[in-house]
Amino acid sequence: MALSVSALVLFGVICIIFIRNKQLKIGHAILAALFGFMLNQSTAAKPIQDFLSQLAKTISGVAS
């Protein structure tokens, strides 16, 4: 992977700032998409996927 984890953290912080300030424009949306692709290639991808799967199961169990 050409980008280091620090670049991943930087993109994440920038995305959070834009979302919190409600200024997410098309360029910022592209940045958020790039962040998602980089996050998918990091070591954090598996724990995030596991968490989201458990969250979906929990919501499904509560809703039914």
Secondary structure, DSSP 4 states (H G I P E B T S, - for coil): --S-HHHHHHHHHHHHHHHHTT---HHHHHHHHHHHHHHHTSTTHHHHHHHHHHHHHHHHHHH-
